[in-house]
Amino acid sequence: MSALELITRLIDFYEMLIVVYVLMSWFRPSTGFLYDAYHTLGTIVEPWLGIFRRIIPPLGMFDISPIVAIVSLSVISSLLVRFLG
């Protein structure tokens, strides 16, 4: 496995973590294992999501920053493959 392939797989995995974190945020677990998992995911993905939350205000009750964050990761991955692959 090449370094580029490893990086793109890690980006894909990070995108999946964002999706899981967003889905869990709909239910906001308050105790137990799910709360610990949600808190841990937040620690991992919030630094990246925070960048977009500062730029893009929520649209009413909807926060589209996770969508923009995932799209930007996809663009970064595509650019890496295009220029380094």
Secondary structure as UniProt FT lines:
FT   HELIX           3..25
FT   TURN            26..27
FT   HELIX           32..55
FT   TURN            60..61
FT   HELIX           65..84
//
